[in-house]
Amino acid sequence: MNPTRQRRLTIIIAVLAAVIVASALVVYALQQNMNYLFTPSQVQGGEAARYKTFRLGGMVKAGSIQRSNDSLKVTFTVVDASGDMPVEYNGILPDLFRENQSVIATGHMDGARFVATEVLAKHDETYMPKELKDAMAKAHSGKHIDETVNQDKPSP
Amino acid sequence: MANWIPLWLHKLSSPPVFYGFAGKLRPWAIALALILGVAALYGGLVLAPPDYQQGDDYRIIFIHVPCAWMSLFIYGVMGIAAFIALVWRIKLAEVVAMASAPIGASFTFITLVTGSLWGERMWGTWWTWDARLTSELVLLFLYLGVIGLYHSFEDRRQGARTAAFLALIGIVNVPIVHFSVNWWNTLHQGSTIRLLGPSSIAPSMIWPLLTMMAATKCYYVASLFGRTRTDLLALESGKDWVRHIAENEVAR
């Protein structure tokens, strides 16, 4: 390799290394304070107290969905591994919204309950046909394993 | 000693040799892309069973995911070509890097649009500023930046080298896009297909996905070779080998 190429190679590798280190530091820093959402236990622990509006993420507790008869108002409970929080929402829910589904609600605290202005359903990475799901549910029902709980990400 | 590989690669990097090589390979790549693409679409849209939660709406995965893979893969190719172009000043590497940018930008655009359509139905929103969506949008802007920078120079080789520098630096975004769903809490789900460990998709749904992945790769090769051939002709327009081709065309 001739000296010119050697020099170019050194410069480019040095620039690339600097950029990689810089972005690794940015990613590392953002991991600590860039939160897309808070889980109910994090909110109850006071981590979201700095924010007026924030996103609340967790699973919809089975049997907690209550719809109003004369309006779009709906209340449900969002749970994570160690906390739960009542949520109130007035609007149209996404197709995937159902019991035991991960949801992300944007809104603010009103006393002990969370008033949402937007509710999004988080989809997990599992894709399977309905027949397979039914067969798995049958196999699981004897053991009372709620497999959707395990698919949820651990809280950071 | 297997030194025929570097020798062959060295020969291939000369514009006339690559022009001929790409011309011979291109029809095969187009044919393969078409056959695989049609098979994958039929498998994905007709044969694959509906999803247990999303019904038929999940079928956009057969377009969205292969395009998302290609958006990252092409950036990787462009980054490597840019690196070779900057250090060794090989003309072919410059051309390959610059010809890859519009193809990668198109795949990124398709990824963003299909993801948005799916998100409206499933999540309940067209767009959200989570880490995966934002970094993919940055990827599109990087592609557009490379294209723009390349064309803002009078001298094409000067433009290619400057744009190659941006392409090379932007490569740090590729692992960020890929790992964003693991590093941060995002609305976007994690990876369904894993190289290591089991994938969380049924076998009846995975084969159209992998076939479409092969089809998009073939399409990339076909499109890249086509663009590279015309760019090489334009760059080397005064050279003998181009004159030969031109004279043969006229004689025909």
Chai-1 contact restraints between the chains, C-beta under 6 A:
chainA,res_idxA,chainB,res_idxB,connection_type,confidence,min_distance_angstrom,max_distance_angstrom,comment,restraint_id
A,R5,B,V87,contact,1.0,0.0,6.0,A-B,restraint_1
A,R8,B,V87,contact,1.0,0.0,6.0,A-B,restraint_2
A,L9,B,V87,contact,1.0,0.0,6.0,A-B,restraint_3
A,I12,B,L86,contact,1.0,0.0,6.0,A-B,restraint_4
A,V19,B,I169,contact,1.0,0.0,6.0,A-B,restraint_5
A,V19,B,V172,contact,1.0,0.0,6.0,A-B,restraint_6
A,I20,B,V172,contact,1.0,0.0,6.0,A-B,restraint_7
A,S23,B,V172,contact,1.0,0.0,6.0,A-B,restraint_8
A,Q31,B,W183,contact,1.0,0.0,6.0,A-B,restraint_9
A,Y36,B,D130,contact,1.0,0.0,6.0,A-B,restraint_10
A,Y36,B,N185,contact,1.0,0.0,6.0,A-B,restraint_11
A,Y36,B,T186,contact,1.0,0.0,6.0,A-B,restraint_12
A,L37,B,N185,contact,1.0,0.0,6.0,A-B,restraint_13
A,P94,B,W123,contact,1.0,0.0,6.0,A-B,restraint_14
A,P94,B,G124,contact,1.0,0.0,6.0,A-B,restraint_15
A,D95,B,R121,contact,1.0,0.0,6.0,A-B,restraint_16
A,L96,B,M122,contact,1.0,0.0,6.0,A-B,restraint_17
A,I104,B,L187,contact,1.0,0.0,6.0,A-B,restraint_18
A,L120,B,W123,contact,1.0,0.0,6.0,A-B,restraint_19
A,L120,B,G124,contact,1.0,0.0,6.0,A-B,restraint_20
A,L120,B,T125,contact,1.0,0.0,6.0,A-B,restraint_21
A,A121,B,W123,contact,1.0,0.0,6.0,A-B,restraint_22
A,K122,B,L187,contact,1.0,0.0,6.0,A-B,restraint_23
A,H123,B,M122,contact,1.0,0.0,6.0,A-B,restraint_24
A,H123,B,Q189,contact,1.0,0.0,6.0,A-B,restraint_25
A,D124,B,Q189,contact,1.0,0.0,6.0,A-B,restraint_26
A,E125,B,Q189,contact,1.0,0.0,6.0,A-B,restraint_27
A,E125,B,G190,contact,1.0,0.0,6.0,A-B,restraint_28
A,E125,B,T192,contact,1.0,0.0,6.0,A-B,restraint_29
A,E125,B,S200,contact,1.0,0.0,6.0,A-B,restraint_30
A,T126,B,S200,contact,1.0,0.0,6.0,A-B,restraint_31
A,Y127,B,D51,contact,1.0,0.0,6.0,A-B,restraint_32
A,Y127,B,I201,contact,1.0,0.0,6.0,A-B,restraint_33
A,Y127,B,M205,contact,1.0,0.0,6.0,A-B,restraint_34
A,M128,B,Y52,contact,1.0,0.0,6.0,A-B,restraint_35
A,M128,B,A202,contact,1.0,0.0,6.0,A-B,restraint_36
A,P129,B,P49,contact,1.0,0.0,6.0,A-B,restraint_37
A,P129,B,A202,contact,1.0,0.0,6.0,A-B,restraint_38
A,K130,B,Y52,contact,1.0,0.0,6.0,A-B,restraint_39
A,L132,B,A202,contact,1.0,0.0,6.0,A-B,restraint_40
A,K133,B,Y52,contact,1.0,0.0,6.0,A-B,restraint_41
